[in-house]
Amino acid sequence: MKKDIIVTLLGAVIVLTFLYTASDKLIKFNDYTEIMGRQPLPAWSKPILIWGIPSSEFIVSMLLFIPKTRRLGFVGATILMILFTGYIGLALIHAFKYVPCICGGIFRNMSWENHFLINVALLAIAASGWFFNNRSTEIAKTRRNHRQV
């Protein structure tokens, strides 16, 4: 029961963050598209990413919201946070000449260092949610098996 509450809270943090950033990207779509156009990425990837990033944030949020798909949601959130954090890490070590932040909302105005730390925290939250969700699922299966015996 306690693990279920923890999983729900961890999921809620990710859902709120992803819904906030994805919504901001779509609300300020012209700015977002312009900034994406200046990314140091192959030209063919930019249209895919313009729609793929906010879409993946919305999809992961929906998966986290539904208890039966929560595990997949935490897997998706962990993967996204690894990618986002890795990209910011590359910006921090100056792997690119110029990197405008394509993030949504308040994240757009943060320093790369602060953004990296917040992303590491969100990555830890997503990975912890994945871990605790798996533990809750295992405990529930064990209880069902004991009742059947």
Helices and strands as residue ranges (DSSP letters): H 2-27, H 29-37, H 45-65, G 67-69, H 70-92, G 105-109, H 112-148
